[in-house]
Amino acid sequence: MGKVVADISISLDGYVAARGADLEHGLGVDGEPIHGWVFAGHPVDSEILCRGLDETGAVVMGRRLFDFVDGPHGWTEELGYGAGNDQATGGPPVVVVTHSPPSSWRLGDRFSFATDICEAVGHARSAAGDKTVVVMGGADVVRQSVLLGLAEELRLHLSPCLVGAGTPLFRPGDQPAPRLRQTDVVVSPHATHLTYAVLN
């Protein structure tokens, strides 16, 4: 089986979204710079994106992120896993962590639902085969995957911005505190791409 990777963009002050995140503002009010590297078009960032997509066999996400990507401001044929394909059939399968699965959704049969992060990662590993399972957010499912030892690797895309407040990736008192070993650093003008092995 492939490895499980927690992968998320983050501001210099530790937030994955600015305050006011909702279906209209997926990254919070004025939180777009956190993902600025995705749209900058720099060759280094583009290589990170392409390599990540090529390696991905399945994706795990939380319900709040699902509600955004499935909504009117979410994934399209130009944006999201499988961009450039019909989103109903293109891209890897996605497992959503939720206790309340929706009765219908816009993005097609590639989405399934699980009641907790452990079940979601298990389903995603079965679907991914030898490819990577990417836990892509939001903050809660990424944090759980690391703290519970489900993720073998943590990839942070550190954007050169400060948002002041919002949704932190890790919180004071998170236990057990993960032990990490840095294994790779890739730098562009728009982000520092950090890779850590999760040791616990």
N, CA and C of each residue as an Amber inpcrd file, in Angstrom:
protein
   600
   0.8310000  -1.1990000   0.0000000   0.0000000   0.0000000   0.0000000
   0.8660000   1.2490000   0.0000000   0.3270000   2.3280000  -0.5530000
   1.0270000   3.5960000  -0.5530000   0.9780000   4.2570000   0.8120000
   1.7560000   5.3340000   0.9630000   1.8020000   6.0330000   2.2430000
   0.6500000   7.0080000   2.3790000   0.4450000   7.4720000   3.6110000
  -0.5630000   8.4810000   3.9200000   0.1590000   9.7870000   4.2120000
  -0.2110000  10.8420000   3.4900000   0.4510000  12.1420000   3.5940000
  -0.5810000  13.1950000   3.9770000  -0.3120000  13.9300000   5.0530000
  -1.1030000  15.1070000   5.4070000  -0.4890000  16.3030000   4.6990000
  -1.2860000  17.0380000   3.9310000  -0.7570000  18.0700000   3.0360000
  -1.6400000  19.3020000   3.1350000  -1.0460000  20.4500000   3.5180000
  -1.8660000  21.6430000   3.7080000  -1.0030000  22.9020000   3.6050000
  -1.6140000  23.9910000   3.1480000  -0.9520000  25.2950000   3.0980000
  -1.2060000  26.0400000   4.4020000  -0.2340000  26.8650000   4.7900000
  -0.3030000  27.5030000   6.0940000   0.3880000  28.8660000   6.0330000
  -0.0970000  29.8120000   6.8330000   0.5260000  31.1360000   6.9030000
   1.7260000  31.0980000   7.8410000   2.5290000  32.1570000   7.8060000
   3.6920000  32.2290000   8.6900000   3.3000000  32.2270000  10.1620000
   2.0980000  32.7120000  10.4860000   1.6640000  32.7110000  11.8800000
   0.8130000  31.4890000  12.2240000   0.8320000  30.4660000  11.3750000
   0.2870000  29.1710000  11.7610000  -1.1620000  28.9020000  11.4400000
  -1.7750000  29.7090000  10.5620000  -3.1860000  29.5370000  10.2460000
  -3.3740000  28.9470000   8.8470000  -4.3410000  28.0500000   8.7360000
  -4.6640000  27.4720000   7.4230000  -5.8250000  28.2100000   6.7650000
  -6.5110000  29.0440000   7.5140000  -7.5460000  29.9340000   6.9850000
  -7.6040000  31.1600000   7.8780000  -7.9420000  32.3030000   7.2950000
  -8.1370000  33.5200000   8.0810000  -9.4950000  33.4710000   8.7690000
  -9.7630000  34.4270000   9.6120000 -11.0570000  34.4450000  10.3130000
 -12.1870000  34.6860000   9.3110000 -13.3640000  34.1830000   9.6460000
 -14.5300000  34.3900000   8.7950000 -14.6920000  33.3570000   7.6970000
 -14.0540000  32.1880000   7.8420000 -14.1880000  31.1510000   6.8170000
 -15.6230000  30.6260000   6.7770000 -16.1990000  30.5930000   5.5720000
 -17.5440000  30.0660000   5.3680000 -17.6700000  29.6540000   3.9050000
 -18.8820000  29.3650000   3.4580000 -19.0590000  28.9010000   2.0850000
 -18.7490000  29.9830000   1.0540000 -18.8100000  31.2360000   1.4630000
 -18.4440000  32.3340000   0.5660000 -16.9470000  32.6050000   0.5870000
 -16.3160000  32.3290000   1.7100000 -14.8920000  32.6260000   1.9040000
 -14.2210000  31.3680000   2.4450000 -13.8400000  30.4730000   1.5450000
 -13.2900000  29.1910000   1.9720000 -12.0040000  29.3210000   2.7650000
 -11.2180000  30.3520000   2.4850000  -9.9720000  30.5960000   3.2120000
 -10.1130000  31.7420000   4.2080000 -11.3470000  32.1140000   4.5100000
 -11.5930000  33.2300000   5.4000000 -11.5100000  34.5510000   4.6560000
 -11.8340000  35.6150000   5.3560000 -11.7960000  36.9520000   4.7640000
 -10.3360000  37.3690000   4.5950000  -9.9390000  37.6360000   3.3700000
  -8.5670000  38.0180000   3.0300000  -7.5510000  36.8960000   3.3000000
  -8.0240000  35.6380000   3.2510000  -7.1120000  34.5230000   3.4720000
  -6.5020000  33.9440000   2.2100000  -6.8320000  34.5070000   1.0510000
  -6.3430000  33.9580000  -0.2230000  -4.8150000  33.8750000  -0.3270000
  -4.0410000  34.7940000   0.2870000  -2.5880000  34.6700000   0.1770000
  -2.0210000  33.3570000   0.7200000  -2.7600000  32.6840000   1.5880000
  -2.2860000  31.3940000   2.1040000  -2.0840000  30.4060000   0.9600000
  -2.9340000  30.4800000  -0.0520000  -2.8380000  29.6050000  -1.2180000
  -2.3120000  30.3420000  -2.4410000  -1.6930000  31.5040000  -2.2270000
  -1.2030000  32.2830000  -3.3550000  -0.2260000  31.5280000  -4.2370000
   0.5710000  30.6600000  -3.6290000   1.5730000  29.9010000  -4.3930000
   0.9260000  28.9840000  -5.4310000  -0.2950000  28.5360000  -5.1710000
  -0.9760000  27.6050000  -6.0810000  -1.2330000  28.2800000  -7.4270000
  -1.5100000  29.5710000  -7.3990000  -1.9100000  30.2970000  -8.6090000
  -0.7990000  31.1610000  -9.1840000   0.3730000  31.1690000  -8.5440000
   1.4420000  32.0620000  -8.9690000   2.0600000  31.6390000 -10.2980000
   2.0100000  30.3470000 -10.6070000   2.5490000  29.8730000 -11.8760000
   4.0610000  29.7400000 -11.9040000   4.7190000  29.8300000 -10.7450000
   6.1710000  29.6510000 -10.7210000   6.5180000  28.1920000 -11.0030000
   7.5650000  27.9160000 -11.7720000   7.8920000  26.5200000 -12.1100000
   8.0990000  25.6130000 -10.8990000   8.6870000  26.1260000  -9.8390000
   8.9030000  25.3080000  -8.6410000   7.5670000  24.9020000  -8.0370000
   6.6610000  25.8640000  -7.8900000   5.3440000  25.5640000  -7.3190000
   4.5410000  24.6530000  -8.2310000   4.6150000  24.8890000  -9.5330000
   3.8850000  24.0440000 -10.4840000   4.3670000  22.5990000 -10.4240000
   5.6620000  22.4110000 -10.2390000   6.2210000  21.0620000 -10.1210000
   5.7080000  20.3720000  -8.8550000   5.6350000  21.1140000  -7.7590000
   5.0950000  20.5620000  -6.5090000   3.6540000  20.1090000  -6.7210000
   2.8500000  20.9500000  -7.3560000   1.4490000  20.6120000  -7.6050000
   1.3210000  19.3880000  -8.5100000   2.0470000  19.3790000  -9.6050000
   1.9340000  18.2770000 -10.5700000   2.3970000  16.9590000  -9.9700000
   3.5130000  17.0020000  -9.2430000   4.0130000  15.7760000  -8.6290000
   3.0290000  15.2370000  -7.5940000   2.4520000  16.1420000  -6.8090000
   1.4760000  15.7170000  -5.8140000   0.2670000  15.0590000  -6.4400000
  -0.2370000  15.6490000  -7.5120000  -1.3990000  15.0780000  -8.1840000
  -1.0680000  13.7230000  -8.7980000   0.1000000  13.6170000  -9.4010000
   0.4950000  12.3600000 -10.0310000   0.6190000  11.2270000  -9.0170000
   1.0540000  11.5490000  -7.7980000   1.2540000  10.5320000  -6.7660000
  -0.0480000  10.1220000  -6.0800000  -1.0780000  10.9450000  -6.1910000
  -2.2780000  10.7630000  -5.3770000  -3.1800000   9.6650000  -5.9140000
  -3.5090000   8.7200000  -5.0220000  -4.4590000   7.6680000  -5.3750000
  -5.8230000   7.8730000  -4.7630000  -5.9000000   8.6190000  -3.6550000
  -7.1760000   8.9290000  -3.0050000  -6.9560000  10.1080000  -2.0690000
  -8.0440000  10.7980000  -1.7510000  -8.0060000  12.0090000  -0.9330000
  -8.9580000  11.8520000   0.2410000  -8.5630000  12.3780000   1.4010000
  -9.4320000  12.4600000   2.5750000  -9.6170000  13.9330000   2.9050000
 -10.8570000  14.3310000   3.1740000 -11.1350000  15.7070000   3.5850000
 -12.2490000  15.7260000   4.6260000 -12.3590000  16.8430000   5.3250000
 -13.4230000  17.0290000   6.3020000 -14.6940000  17.5660000   5.6600000
 -15.7740000  17.5690000   6.4410000 -17.0710000  17.9740000   5.9080000
 -17.1160000  19.4530000   5.5440000 -16.5070000  20.3210000   6.3320000
 -16.5560000  21.7480000   6.0120000 -15.8390000  22.0380000   4.7000000
 -14.7040000  21.3850000   4.4860000 -14.0070000  21.5620000   3.2140000
 -14.8390000  21.0020000   2.0650000 -15.4570000  19.8450000   2.2870000
 -16.3200000  19.2730000   1.2550000 -17.4460000  20.2390000   0.8910000
 -18.0920000  20.8250000   1.9040000 -19.2010000  21.7390000   1.6170000
 -18.7350000  22.9140000   0.7540000 -17.4870000  23.3610000   0.9770000
 -16.9770000  24.4560000   0.1450000 -16.6580000  23.9660000  -1.2680000
 -15.8940000  22.8650000  -1.4080000 -15.4820000  22.4440000  -2.7520000
 -16.6680000  21.9830000  -3.5890000 -17.7240000  21.5190000  -2.9310000
 -18.9130000  21.0940000  -3.6620000 -19.8750000  22.2620000  -3.9210000
 -19.5860000  23.4090000  -3.3370000 -20.4670000  24.5590000  -3.4740000
 -20.1650000  25.3980000  -4.7010000 -20.8660000  26.5190000  -4.8330000
 -20.7430000  27.3500000  -6.0430000 -19.3760000  27.9910000  -6.2240000
 -18.5960000  28.1320000  -5.1500000 -17.2690000  28.7430000  -5.2540000
 -16.1630000  27.6870000  -5.1430000 -16.5280000  26.4180000  -5.2940000
 -15.5770000  25.3380000  -5.0770000 -14.9280000  24.8330000  -6.3430000
 -14.6660000  23.5280000  -6.3730000 -13.9430000  22.9150000  -7.4890000
 -14.7140000  23.0480000  -8.7910000 -13.9450000  23.2180000  -9.8470000
 -14.4920000  23.2910000 -11.1970000 -13.6150000  22.4320000 -12.1060000
 -13.8660000  22.4860000 -13.3870000 -13.0090000  21.7610000 -14.3280000
 -11.5990000  22.3350000 -14.3710000 -11.4230000  23.5820000 -13.9110000
 -10.1140000  24.2160000 -13.9210000  -9.4260000  24.1950000 -12.5640000
 -10.1090000  23.8150000 -11.5130000  -9.5750000  23.9240000 -10.1660000
  -9.9880000  22.7180000  -9.3420000  -9.0060000  22.1330000  -8.6280000
  -9.2890000  20.9910000  -7.7680000  -8.6020000  19.7450000  -8.2700000
  -8.5950000  18.7120000  -7.4690000  -8.0060000  17.4450000  -7.8970000
  -8.7110000  16.9700000  -9.1610000  -7.9210000  16.6950000 -10.1910000
  -8.5030000  16.2830000 -11.4650000  -8.8950000  17.4440000 -12.3390000
  -8.4200000  18.6530000 -12.0130000  -8.7470000  19.8120000 -12.8390000
  -8.3450000  19.5510000 -14.2790000  -9.1920000  20.0090000 -15.1920000
  -8.9730000  19.7500000 -16.6010000  -9.7580000  18.5550000 -17.0990000
 -10.3200000  17.7800000 -16.1560000 -11.1910000  16.6590000 -16.4970000
 -12.5970000  16.9740000 -16.0260000 -13.5550000  16.1900000 -16.4720000
 -14.9020000  16.2700000 -15.9240000 -14.8250000  15.8810000 -14.4590000
 -15.2010000  16.7770000 -13.5660000 -15.0530000  16.5000000 -12.1390000
 -15.9150000  15.3240000 -11.6830000 -16.9210000  14.9530000 -12.4380000
 -17.7320000  13.8010000 -12.0510000 -16.9560000  12.5060000 -12.2280000
 -15.9700000  12.4930000 -13.1250000 -15.2330000  11.2590000 -13.3930000
 -13.7340000  11.4250000 -13.2540000 -13.2230000  12.6520000 -13.3490000
 -11.7880000  12.8680000 -13.3170000 -11.2780000  12.9980000 -11.8980000
  -9.9820000  12.6910000 -11.7300000  -9.3600000  12.8450000 -10.4280000
  -9.5680000  11.6440000  -9.5320000  -8.8130000  11.5990000  -8.4310000
  -8.8790000  10.4560000  -7.5200000 -10.1610000  10.4450000  -6.6990000
 -10.5100000   9.2760000  -6.1370000 -11.6560000   9.2300000  -5.2370000
 -11.3910000  10.0480000  -3.9780000 -12.4570000  10.5810000  -3.4020000
 -12.3700000  11.4250000  -2.2100000 -13.2720000  10.8470000  -1.1290000
 -12.7110000  10.6540000   0.0680000 -13.4820000  10.1860000   1.2220000
 -13.6500000  11.3590000   2.1810000 -14.8920000  11.6630000   2.5260000
 -15.2240000  12.8120000   3.3690000 -15.5630000  12.3210000   4.7720000
 -14.9420000  12.9390000   5.7780000 -15.2190000  12.5930000   7.1690000
 -16.4260000  13.3970000   7.6440000 -17.5170000  12.7060000   7.9710000
 -18.7270000  13.3920000   8.4260000 -19.6620000  12.4060000   9.1120000
 -20.4130000  12.8980000  10.0840000 -21.4690000  12.0940000  10.7020000
 -22.8130000  12.3030000  10.0020000 -22.8510000  13.2510000   9.0490000
 -24.1050000  13.5660000   8.3620000 -23.8650000  13.6600000   6.8620000
 -23.7930000  12.5250000   6.1700000 -23.5750000  12.5790000   4.7190000
 -24.7180000  13.3040000   4.0180000 -24.4160000  14.0800000   2.9870000
 -25.4740000  14.7720000   2.2420000 -26.2740000  13.7720000   1.4170000
 -27.4870000  14.1500000   1.0740000 -28.3190000  13.2740000   0.2390000
 -27.9370000  13.3820000  -1.2320000 -27.3260000  14.4950000  -1.6210000
 -26.8560000  14.6680000  -2.9950000 -25.7120000  15.6690000  -2.9830000
 -24.9160000  15.6350000  -4.0590000 -23.8150000  16.5720000  -4.1750000
 -23.4920000  16.7730000  -5.6410000 -22.8090000  17.8790000  -5.9160000
 -22.5860000  18.3420000  -7.2810000 -21.5040000  17.5740000  -8.0110000
 -20.5000000  17.0850000  -7.3040000 -19.2660000  16.6570000  -7.9500000
 -19.1920000  15.1770000  -8.2990000 -20.2760000  14.4360000  -8.1980000
 -20.2920000  13.1000000  -8.7770000 -19.9050000  11.9720000  -7.8450000
 -19.7740000  10.7870000  -8.4430000 -19.6350000   9.5440000  -7.6940000
 -18.2450000   9.3170000  -7.1200000 -17.2910000  10.1820000  -7.4040000
 -15.9610000   9.9920000  -6.8330000 -15.9210000  10.2570000  -5.3390000
 -17.0140000  10.8160000  -4.7580000 -17.0640000  11.1180000  -3.3330000
 -17.7770000  10.0100000  -2.5710000 -17.1960000   9.6190000  -1.4240000
 -17.8460000   8.7170000  -0.4810000 -17.6560000   9.3050000   0.9130000
 -18.2880000   8.6860000   1.9200000 -18.3560000   9.3090000   3.2400000
 -18.0420000   8.2880000   4.3270000 -17.3490000   8.7490000   5.3790000
 -16.9800000   7.9050000   6.5060000 -17.2210000   8.6910000   7.7890000
 -17.4580000   7.9780000   8.8850000 -17.8570000   8.6590000  10.1160000
 -16.6840000   9.1770000  10.9420000 -15.4700000   8.6810000  10.7100000
 -14.3220000   9.1980000  11.4580000 -13.0630000   9.1050000  10.6010000
 -11.9950000   9.7270000  11.0720000 -10.7720000   9.8210000  10.2930000
 -10.1350000   8.4540000  10.0740000 -10.2040000   7.5750000  11.0630000
  -9.6060000   6.2490000  10.9060000 -10.3150000   5.4600000   9.8090000
 -11.6450000   5.4770000   9.8220000 -12.4110000   4.7900000   8.7890000
 -12.1360000   5.4040000   7.4170000 -12.0680000   6.7330000   7.3740000
 -11.8310000   7.4160000   6.0990000 -10.4700000   7.0420000   5.5090000
  -9.4430000   7.0370000   6.3350000  -8.1110000   6.6810000   5.8440000
  -8.0870000   5.2250000   5.3930000  -8.7640000   4.3400000   6.1220000
  -8.8340000   2.9460000   5.7110000  -9.4770000   2.7790000   4.3490000
 -10.6170000   3.4410000   4.1260000 -11.2830000   3.3790000   2.8170000
 -10.3900000   3.9660000   1.7230000  -9.7420000   5.0900000   2.0460000
  -8.8910000   5.7470000   1.0520000  -7.6930000   4.8670000   0.6860000
  -7.1060000   4.1810000   1.6660000  -5.9650000   3.3000000   1.3820000
  -6.3900000   2.1600000   0.4570000  -7.5660000   1.6100000   0.6950000
  -8.0440000   0.5450000  -0.1800000  -8.2380000   1.0520000  -1.6010000
  -8.7710000   2.2660000  -1.7270000  -9.0210000   2.8320000  -3.0550000
  -7.7300000   3.2380000  -3.7600000  -6.7220000   3.6710000  -2.9890000
  -5.4950000   4.2200000  -3.5790000  -4.5500000   3.1470000  -4.0980000
  -4.6540000   1.9210000  -3.5830000  -3.7190000   0.8750000  -3.9920000
  -2.3020000   1.2350000  -3.5780000  -1.3820000   1.2630000  -4.5340000
   0.0160000   1.5770000  -4.2430000   0.3170000   3.0720000  -4.2770000
  -0.6880000   3.8850000  -4.5560000  -0.4660000   5.3280000  -4.6340000
  -0.7170000   5.9760000  -3.2760000  -0.4390000   7.2630000  -3.1990000
  -0.4930000   8.0020000  -1.9350000  -1.9200000   8.4020000  -1.5780000
  -2.2430000   8.2860000  -0.2890000  -3.4590000   8.8820000   0.2610000
  -3.0980000  10.2710000   0.7740000  -3.8040000  11.2950000   0.2920000
  -3.5460000  12.6700000   0.7140000  -4.6810000  13.1370000   1.6170000
  -4.3410000  13.4660000   2.8590000  -5.2800000  14.1100000   3.7830000
  -5.0870000  15.5970000   3.5840000  -6.0700000  16.2540000   2.9470000
  -5.8350000  17.6120000   2.4640000  -6.5140000  18.7090000   3.2830000
  -7.2760000  18.3710000   4.2680000  -7.9150000  19.4140000   5.0750000
  -9.3850000  19.1400000   5.2760000  -9.9690000  19.9680000   6.0650000
  -9.3790000  21.1430000   6.6930000  -8.4440000  20.7980000   7.8440000
  -8.2250000  21.8190000   8.6680000  -7.2530000  21.7190000   9.7430000
  -7.5340000  20.5400000  10.6650000  -8.8020000  20.2970000  10.9840000
  -9.1310000  19.2800000  11.9770000  -8.7340000  17.8850000  11.5120000
  -9.0530000  17.5240000  10.2600000  -8.7170000  16.1720000   9.8180000
  -7.2100000  16.0280000   9.5930000  -6.5330000  17.0810000   9.1420000
  -5.0750000  17.0190000   9.0130000  -4.4520000  16.8410000  10.3930000
  -4.8940000  17.6390000  11.3560000  -4.3660000  17.5390000  12.7220000
  -4.6020000  16.1440000  13.2950000  -5.8230000  15.6250000  13.1570000
  -6.1150000  14.2840000  13.6700000  -5.2310000  13.2290000  13.0180000
  -5.0330000  13.3380000  11.7060000  -4.2440000  12.3180000  11.0180000
  -2.8140000  12.2780000  11.5350000  -2.2820000  13.4400000  11.9150000
  -0.9140000  13.4950000  12.4520000  -0.8920000  13.0420000  13.9070000
  -1.7950000  13.5660000  14.7280000  -1.7840000  13.2420000  16.1530000
  -2.0800000  11.7680000  16.4110000  -2.9100000  11.1570000  15.5780000
  -3.2590000   9.7430000  15.7580000  -2.2730000   8.7940000  15.0870000
  -1.2660000   9.3580000  14.4140000  -0.2700000   8.5180000  13.7720000
  -0.7420000   7.8720000  12.4860000  -1.8130000   8.3760000  11.8990000
  -2.3050000   7.8310000  10.6360000  -1.4620000   8.3220000   9.4670000
  -1.0180000   9.5600000   9.5370000  -0.1760000  10.1350000   8.4800000
   1.2770000   9.7670000   8.7360000   1.9270000   9.2910000   7.7080000
   3.3520000   8.9690000   7.7920000   4.2230000  10.1560000   7.4150000
   3.6040000  11.1440000   6.7770000   4.3570000  12.3030000   6.2930000
   3.4640000  13.5280000   6.4000000   4.0750000  14.6580000   6.7540000
   3.3770000  15.9440000   6.8140000   4.0520000  16.8950000   5.8400000
   3.2680000  17.4330000   4.9050000   3.7750000  18.4190000   3.9550000
   3.0920000  19.7520000   4.2280000   3.8990000  20.7500000   4.5520000
   3.3910000  22.0950000   4.7930000   3.8850000  23.0190000   3.6950000
   2.9620000  23.7820000   3.1310000   3.3070000  24.7880000   2.1320000
   3.2160000  26.1370000   2.8440000   4.3680000  26.6210000   3.2920000
   4.4370000  27.8050000   4.1510000   4.4540000  29.0620000   3.2840000
   3.3510000  29.7960000   3.3230000   3.2080000  30.9850000   2.4920000
   3.7200000  32.2180000   3.2370000   4.3650000  33.1450000   2.5370000
   4.9480000  34.3220000   3.1910000   3.8880000  35.3930000   3.4660000
   2.9500000  35.0380000   4.3420000   1.8840000  35.9910000   4.6950000
   1.5300000  35.8070000   6.1590000   0.9830000  36.8610000   6.7380000
   0.4640000  36.8560000   8.1090000  -1.0120000  37.2050000   8.0420000
  -1.8590000  36.3970000   8.6810000  -3.2970000  36.6850000   8.6440000
  -3.8340000  37.1240000   9.9980000  -3.0520000  36.9840000  11.0670000
  -3.4250000  37.5610000  12.3560000  -4.2960000  36.6920000  13.2280000
  -5.2590000  36.0050000  12.6310000  -6.1760000  35.1430000  13.3820000
  -6.8840000  34.2500000  12.3760000  -7.5330000  33.2100000  12.8770000
  -8.2560000  32.3130000  11.9970000  -8.2470000  30.8950000  12.5150000
  -8.0590000  29.9400000  11.6180000  -8.0720000  28.5220000  11.9610000
  -6.6400000  28.0150000  12.0510000  -6.1580000  27.6890000  13.2670000
  -4.7860000  27.1960000  13.3880000  -4.7100000  25.7220000  12.9880000
  -3.5390000  25.3060000  12.5010000  -3.3620000  23.8920000  12.2120000
  -3.2100000  23.1020000  13.4970000  -2.2910000  23.4940000  14.3410000
  -2.1140000  22.8610000  15.6490000  -2.4840000  23.8610000  16.7360000
  -2.9140000  23.3210000  17.8670000  -3.3780000  24.1610000  18.9620000
  -2.5360000  23.8980000  20.1970000  -2.3920000  24.8870000  21.0770000
  -1.6710000  24.6440000  22.3330000  -2.3060000  23.4810000  23.0850000
  -1.4790000  22.5690000  23.5570000  -1.9850000  21.4400000  24.3370000
  -2.3780000  20.2280000  23.5180000  -2.2230000  20.2770000  22.1900000
  -2.5080000  19.0810000  21.3820000  -1.6420000  17.9200000  21.8620000
  -2.3010000  16.8140000  22.1460000  -1.6000000  15.6270000  22.6350000
  -2.0810000  14.3960000  21.8820000  -1.1960000  13.4160000  21.6790000
   0.2370000  13.5020000  21.9600000   0.9280000  14.3960000  20.9480000
   1.8700000  15.2140000  21.4190000   2.5870000  16.1080000  20.5070000
   3.3610000  15.2680000  19.5000000   3.1880000  15.5350000  18.2130000
   3.8630000  14.7070000  17.2070000   5.3760000  14.9420000  17.2050000
   6.1080000  13.8770000  16.9550000   7.5510000  13.9900000  16.7320000
   7.7790000  13.9620000  15.2330000   8.5140000  14.9500000  14.7460000
   8.7140000  15.1080000  13.3120000  10.1980000  15.1490000  12.9810000
  10.5340000  14.6760000  11.7850000  11.8960000  14.8330000  11.2620000
  11.8010000  15.4570000   9.8810000  12.4420000  16.5980000   9.6990000
  12.4060000  17.2610000   8.3960000  13.1850000  16.4410000   7.3800000
  12.5480000  16.2010000   6.2350000  13.1820000  15.3680000   5.2030000
  13.3960000  16.1050000   3.8880000  12.7260000  17.2460000   3.6900000
  12.8850000  17.9540000   2.4250000  12.4350000  19.4010000   2.5800000
  13.0980000  20.3000000   1.8620000  12.7190000  21.7150000   1.7910000
  12.8810000  22.1600000   0.3470000  11.8180000  22.7290000  -0.2180000
  11.8550000  23.2840000  -1.5690000  11.3350000  24.7160000  -1.4760000
  12.0830000  25.6570000  -2.0560000  11.7640000  27.0770000  -1.8860000
  11.4380000  27.7060000  -3.2340000  10.3650000  28.4870000  -3.2590000
  10.0590000  29.3620000  -4.3860000   9.8420000  30.7690000  -3.8250000
   9.6760000  31.7660000  -4.6840000   9.3790000  33.1050000  -4.1620000
   8.0250000  33.1850000  -3.4570000   7.1810000  32.1720000  -3.6330000
   5.8050000  32.2470000  -3.1480000   5.5100000  31.3180000  -1.9870000
   6.4090000  30.3750000  -1.6820000   6.1880000  29.4460000  -0.5750000
   7.4690000  28.6790000  -0.2840000   7.5470000  28.2030000   0.9490000
   8.5680000  27.2290000   1.3230000   7.8450000  25.9100000   1.5570000
   8.1700000  24.9110000   0.7640000   7.4910000  23.6210000   0.8070000
   8.2880000  22.6830000   1.7090000   7.7160000  22.3520000   2.8540000
   8.4010000  21.5980000   3.9010000   7.8110000  20.1970000   4.0060000
   8.6770000  19.2040000   4.0830000   8.2250000  17.8260000   4.2430000
   8.8330000  17.2560000   5.5160000   7.9830000  16.6050000   6.3270000
   8.4030000  16.0020000   7.5840000   7.9610000  14.5470000   7.6320000
   8.8140000  13.6770000   8.1310000   8.3990000  12.3340000   8.4920000
   7.7480000  12.4130000   9.8670000   6.5920000  11.7540000  10.0200000
   5.9030000  11.6980000  11.3150000   6.4030000  10.4490000  12.0220000
   7.0600000  10.6270000  13.1670000   7.7770000   9.5380000  13.8100000
   6.9540000   8.7860000  14.8440000   5.8720000   9.3640000  15.3530000
   5.1260000   8.6880000  16.4210000   3.9090000   7.9820000  15.8750000
